Amino acid sequence: MKKAAQNKEWLHMLYVLAGVALFSAAYRFFLVPAGLYSGGFTGIAQIIKWVISDMCGIPVPANIDIVGIIVWLMNIPLVFMGLSVVGRKFIIRTIIAVCVQSFLMTVLPSPPAPLFSDALLNSVIGGAISGYGVGLSLREGGSGGGTDVVGMVCSKKYPGFSVGKIGLIINICVYLFAAVKLNLETAAYSLVFSFIAAVVMDKVHDQNIKLTVFIISKSPELGKKLIDFTGRGMTSWSGWGEFTRQGQLVHMMVINKYEWQFLKRFLLQEDPKVFAFVVSPNMILGKFERRLEVR
């Protein structure tokens, strides 16, 4: 059992590293040759690099990209901030992922010219690869650091904040800088890159997809077991089966897509005759805990 758990942990870590490798490749092979700006911490690091080299006139090595080093330095305080907010496994995976991602962003060779002559195609494909990489890392319980950890820390201390709001504020600042420093066209293509990345990331990141689950069962103990298993709130009421002409209990809860695979097995184990169906809510009002951890 212990060996199986260790193998599972290594598999999660392998997927996290594959995710950060894809993000780093998208940055070096698509973003840099096209002169575009990324969102989040990478975009801030690109601005800092410009300030160091262009404004201050400090020479930077030509054979490496110091953006990766800057991203690594920016993430150091986040690790300590996140210890009290997210799980230990998430932090450990994130530390390893940040180190690997920063290394790859620094040393991977970048083509002298964009891979595609069409700037829009370059932005779309690069954004898709970047988004898939970030989503894969998050789905497997890790992260490349940056706005994800900042958003989680802020939302924990200040309920009005969220990961999305923090990312939006940072991205607006980055793209305003790109529009002023370069031109509107570069800022627009940078925005397309980040938009595609965000859309793909949301599709891959199961923990970010919310589901409403309706569970119908005759078992009076199932409700308490569901709360203990998921750690989430739930609403229950009495129902009536018109076909069976018998009373049943109806339970409703909101979970994320990642949790559903475990809940499904749990339900069949506890009540083989259970009936459940899932719908996707368009909007949720109220408190819903965003979880990035994996089992």
Secondary structure, DSSP 8 states (H G I E B T S, - for coil): -HHHHHHHHHHHHHHHHHHHHHHHHHIIIIIHHHT---SHHHHHHHHHHHIIIIIS-----SSS-HHHHHHHHHHHHHHHHHTTTS-HHHHHHHHHHHHHHHHHHHHS---SS-SSS-HHHHHHHHHHHHHHHHHHHHHTT----THHHHHHHHHHH-TT--HHHHHHHHHHHHHHHHHHHT-HHHHHHHHHHHHHHHHHHHHH-GGGSEEEEEEEES-TTHHHHHHHHH----EEEEEEETTTTEEEEEEEEEEEHHHHHHHHHHHHHH-TT-EEEEE--S---S---------
